[in-house]
Each structure stands twice: as C-alpha cells, then as structure tokens.
Amino acid sequence: MTELLSPGGSIEMVREALRAGADSVYVGPLGWSRREAAYELPHHHIPEVIQMAHDRGAKLRVALNTDIESADHPEMLRKVEAYGSWGVDGFIMKSHDAMREVHARFPEITIHASVSCNVRERAAMERAKEAGATQFVASTALNTYERIAALKRTADEVGIGVELLIHSNRCVTGVGGCRLYDYFAPYFEEQVTQDSDGSTRIKLIGNPDKGGVCYRPCLGHHVPQIAEKFPEKVLTYLEKSNNEIYHLLDDVPRYLVAADVVAVPQRATTDTLGQVPAKLFDAMALARPIVSTSVSMIPEILDGCGLVVEPGDVPALAGAIKRLLDNAEEAAALGRRARQRCEARYSFRVARATLFPLIERLTARRSA
C-alpha cells in the first residue's frame, strides 16, 4: 500500500494538506520535533487535528523525532497517553529506547523510525523493528534508484515498511548522521518551549537531534539566515568548503595516512566529557602519531601511544605538535604503538569477543 504522508506545521497547514489529498499528516508537538517551535502545535491543538484528519478519512501521526533521554520518558509517556486517548494513528520517532516504551504501552500503534535514524542497511532495519517500528524513513544519503530499490528488497526480507522523504533538502551524509555538529556546537542556541499542558522542554537551535532546526552549515553563507548565526572566520571556512567537505569523507583514510601528525583537540564541555571522538580510532588504526587533550577517556586510550595536553592550553597543543614534527622517530614509534593498541583493545574482533558473551549471558538470564 502506498500512502502519501504530508507535514503539517499548523492547523491551517493540516487542513490544506488534507484538502489537497494527503492520506495522512504528521505534526510536531511543541518542543519534541525537529522543526522550529513556530511550526509545532501546542498540546491542546493535537486533538483538534486528529479529529480533522479522521473526519476526512485520513490519519494523523505525531512526530517525537528528537533524541529522547530516559529521564524524559515519563513526560513523553504522559503525552503519548493523551494522544492515544484522542485516537492518534501513529508516532514518528528517533530514539530506540523511547520507541520501546511507546510500543510496550501501545503495541498495536504504528511507529515510524524517523529519517533521523539514518537507516540505510539491514542491521539498522533490524534494530528499528526490534524497538517496535513498523516502518522506517530511508536515509537521505541514498540518492539513486538502484540504492533505494536494493534497500526496499532488504526491508521486505526483514519485514519492515519503507518510506521515502520527498520534501526535504538532501543531506548527503544522511539526516541524523551529520559529522559537523560537534564542530559547530559552540554556536548552537538554547530555546525554552512551554507547552499548553504545562510542560517545558529545551531545544538546541542548530541541532535538529536536540529539537532545533539545522543551520545547514554545509551550505556556507549562501543562505542569509545561516550567515547571521556564525562568526566571519567560520563563514570563510564554510565558503571554501561548502558541500565539498562531504565528498571528501570517503577519502579521509587516504588523507590521514599521509599526515605527519594528527591533532584531535577536544573542549572540556558537558557534551565532550561523555564522548570519545571516533576520529581518534581512525588515526590509531592508520598508525598515525596523535596529539589530543585530557578529556573523557582520551588519556587512557592514548596512554603510551600518543601525546595528551590539557584542554584549552593552546601553547601546549602547539608544542606537542611541534615536538612530533621535529622528532620523526618518536612520532613513528607512537604511531606503531597506537596501531597495536587499536588492534589489541578497540578492534571489532576484540569488542565482539568481550561484548557478545556478556549480551548472551544477559539474554539467557532474562529468558530464565
């Protein structure tokens, strides 16, 4: 069955989409979707648009397609319970744990794995289905008929439906898979939204995974609304790179292996304290000498196989880079040790040997 699902950012938009023949419409509740707050609906408007859709024989979906942390599940479920009592026909979601919560409460309801899940291969389909999704929106990185057709064949084997997004700017790394957010995090802005049911939620404008609209930094300053968000030095960089930066991603290993030193500095923020940059392991796997900062687990990862300085200490960072550039033998030795450590501790083979038995034991315990 083919269904035409249209976005609706206001009551008027929902009405017009239905009038134009949409089979279903989706709306974002205030603070919980990937769009501007101006194009989300307050809580008390949701039952109105559900009834409006049903009166025309159509369906109404609600988009809860941002990152929803476990601490937010009680508030999410309170809203979901209300939507369910009003007759909502489905949810569009990103976070798998949140999907599981909704599916457990409403096992019969349709759950779409959002385009922000960036589904492009079998494993991602299986994860979405296991979480309770009945269908998924194909990754926007799939840009040819052949790739989409192959995706559909795999989805049929998995037993999950496929949707195509046809009203969006194409994101060449796939919506939900942007690799620029970390670099532009200092320019994101917090926006507090207050819904008519009394709930409050914070959007991070510039990062749609956190409820804000993407600044589209890959477009440079060709769009005035983007240009006004960034300092001039950032715009200069973006103007030079524009979308070309994405076309270089597949060549990253070739450029890394040619590097004399790979510098991976991190700021000490609430975000970086809980993460490790994947590019660190890329450089280690390629036996590159690395300079990084003492944030999160980086000192442990690079212990004995890289140089680590304090975050924010620019002279120390510059000094460490110069030290390796001036001492080729030390740099080469660190690179070799980095490769050895990557193989010994961080390869898929090692991770599999550690994690799979643990998962099997937990699964067996749960089944017992």
N, C-alpha and C positions, 0 to 999 in steps of 0.2 A: 504494500500500500504506500502511495506517495502522499505526503502531507506538506502543505505549504504553511510554514510557521513564520509569523511576522513579529518583529519587535513592536512594543507599544510603550512609549515614554510618558504618556499622559492619557487621561480618559478620552480626550479628543483623538489622539493617535490610535488608541484601541478601537474606537468607534469607526474611524476611517479605514483601518486595516480590515475590519470585519465587513464593512460596506464594499470594499474592493475585492472581497472573495477569499480572504485568508481562512484556512481550515482551523487554525489555532493562532493564538497570540501569546507572547510572553512579556511579563512586566517585572521590573526590579523593585522590591520593597526598599524603603528608604534606608540607606547605609549598608545594604547587603549584596549589591550587584556591582558590576564592573563599569558602570556608567556614571555620568555626572548626577549629583543629587537632584538637579533641576529636572532630570528625566527619569526619576524614580517616583514611585507612588507611596503616599503615606498609608499607614495601616488601614484607616477607615475607608479608603478608596478601593481596596482589594476586593471586598465582597461585591461592590458595585460592578467592577469589570468582569468578575466571574459570572455574575448574572447576565450581564450584557452579552458575553460570548455564548452562554447557554441558550439565551433567547433566540440567537441566530443559528443554533445547531452547531456551534463551534466549541473549541476547547480553550482553556486558559491555563497557562503554565506560569510558575513563579520562579524567577532566577535568584538562586542563592549561590552565585558562582564566584565568590571570593574565597580566599583562604579562611577557613573557619576553624579556630583552635578549639581544643577540647573544653577549655574554660567557657567558651561561648555556646556550647551545646545546649545547656538549659534554656537560655534565651531563644536560641534558634528553634528548639522544640516547642516552646510556648507559642511562637508564631506559627509554626507548622501545624500545630493542633488547631489553631484558629482557622488557617487556610483550609485544612481538611474538613472542618465542620461546615465551611462555606461551600464546599464542593469543588475545590481546585482539582485540576486534571493531571497535574504533574509538576515536577521540580527540575530545574537545570542547576547542576551542582559541580563543584570542582574538587573539594576535599573528600577523599575516600572515607575517612572516619565519620564525617558528617553524613555521607550517603548511607552508611551502615545504620546510623542512628535513625534516620528517616525511614529506611526500608524496614527496619525492625518494628517501627511504630505503624507504618502503612505499607505492608508487604504487597498490596495489590496496585499501588500507585506507580505511574510512570516516572522514572528518573533518567534524565539525560545527563551523560557525562559531558560537561561543558567543553567548548573549544579550547578553553584554558588548560584542559588535561593533556593537550598536545598529543592525542592518540594517533600513532602512525604505524604501529606494528602489533603483532599478535599478543605479546606479553602485556602491553598496556590495555588491550581489549579485555584480556582475561582478568586483569586486576579490577577494571571498571565493572565487569559483570559480577565478579565475586563480591564487590562492595554493594551491589544491588541495582546497578544501572541496567536499564533495558535497552538503551541505545547510546550512541556517542556521536559527538560532532567531530568530523575528521579534521586533523591538523591542517592549518593553513599553509604549512610547508609543502604539502602535496600539490604540485602545480601542473600536472599533466593528466590527461585522460587515462593513460596506461597505469600510472601510480594509483589513481583513485579506483580504477577497475580492480586492480590487484588487492587493494585494501578491502573492497566490498567482498571479494571472493573469500578472503581470510575471515572477515566478520561473519559471513554465512557459516563457515566451518565452526567458529566459536559460538555462534548462536546469539548474536547481538546485532541490533539495528544500526544503520549508518545514516548520518545527516551531513549535508554539505552547507557551509556558510557561504551565501552568495551576495551579501550586502555589506561587506566589510573591506577595508584596506587590507591587502595581503601583508602578513608578517612573515618574512622569509625564513625565520628560524622557528616559526610556529608560535601562535599565541600561547602564552604560558611557558614558553621556553626562551624568553629574551635573556641575552647574556650581557646586556648593557645596564640593567637596573642597579647592580652593585656599584657601578662607576658613577651613576647619577643620583644615588641615594641622598647626598647632601642637599640636593635641590628639590627634593620632594617636600610637600607641604601637608600638614595635618589639617583636616576639616572635621569638626564635630557635627554629627547629624542627630537631630532629636525627632523621633517619630511620634505620631499622634497617640500611640498606645503607651507613651511614657518612656520608651526605651531610648538609649543613647548608644551611638557607635561612631568610631573614628575611622575616617577614610584617609588614606595616604595618597594625596593627589600627585599623579605622575606614575604610580604603580597600580595598575588595574587589579593585580592579585590581592592588593590590600584595599580595594574598593574605589580607587581613583582612576581617572581616565589617563591613558598613556600619553606622554608628551610627544611620542614618536621621535625620539632623539635621532634615530637613524635617518630622518629626513633633513637633518641640518636646520638652517634657519630659513628655509624656503616657505615655511608657514609662520606668519606673524605671531600667532598665539603661542608657538613654540619658542620663537626668538626671545620673547619678553621674559621667559622663565629662566634663562641661563646667562651667566656672565659672558663677556665678549670672548675670553680665551677659550671657553668651551664651544662657543659658536664657531670660532675659527677652526677648531679641530673638526667639528661636525661638517663644516662646509667642505673641508678637504676630503673627509672620508665618505660622507653621505651614505648611500646604501652600499657602497663598495666594500665596507667593512664586513658585511655578511658574506660576500662572495669569497672572502679570504679565509673563512673559518675552516674549510676543508684543507687549506694549505698550512694551517697552524703548525703541525708537526714538522713540516719542512723548514719553516722559519725558525722554530725553536731549536732544532738540531744544529742550525748554523750559528746560534748565539754563543758568544764567549761567556756571558753571564746572564742569568735570568733573575730579574728582580721582581718579587711579589710582595710589595708592602701592603699592610692592612692597617686601617684605622682602628682604634680601640673604641667601638661603639656597642650598644646593646645588640645590634644585629650581628656584628662580626665576632663577638665573644662566643656566639653559639654556632659558628660555622667554620669550615676549613675550605679555602678556595681549591676547586678541582684542578686549576692550572698548576698547582704545586706538584700534583702527582704526574701531570703531563711532562713537566720538566724533569722530574726524577726518573721517569721511565725512559727518557731520552738521554740520561746520564749528563745532564747539564748542571754546572755549578750554580747554586741558588743562594740568593740573599733575600731574607724575609724579616718579618717583625714578630716580636714576642706577644702574640695574640692567640687566644684559644689553645689548640693543641699543636700549634706550629713548632714551638721549641722541642716538644717530644718527637715530632715527626722528623725534624731535621737534626736531631741530636747526633753529632759526629759526622754529618754528611752535608752540612750547609751552614751559612752564617746567619745569625739572628741578632737584630738590634731592637731597641725599644721603639714602640710606635710613636710617631711624631718627631723623632730625632733625625732630622734631615741630614745634618753633618755626619752622623754615624752611618746612615744609609749610604751616603756618597762615599764615605771612607771604606766601607766594606766592599762596595762595587769596585773601587779603585784598587783595593788590595788584591782582589782576584784577577783583575785585568793586568796587574803588574806581576803576578805570580802564576804563570801558566801551569806549573807542575802542581801547586796546591789546588788550583781550580780543577784540573783534570782528576786529581785524586778524590776531591769532594764529589765530583760528578759520578765517578765509578762507584763510590760508596752509596751515593743516592740511588743509583740504579739497583745495586744489590739490596738495599733496604726496601725499595719499592717491590722487588720480586719476592723478598722474604716475608714482608708484612702486609703489603697493600695490593697485591695482585688478585685477580678474580679467583685464581686457584686457591690461594690462601684463605680468602674471605669465604669461599664455598666450604672449605674444609672446617672452618670454625662455625659458620652460621647454620649450615644445613643440619648438622646433628642437633644443635640447640633447638631449631624450629621443629624437627621431628620429635624430640623429647617433649616439647611443649604441646604439640599436636596430640601426641599419644596420651599425655596426662589429661588433656581436655576431653578426649574421647572416652577415657576410662570412667 
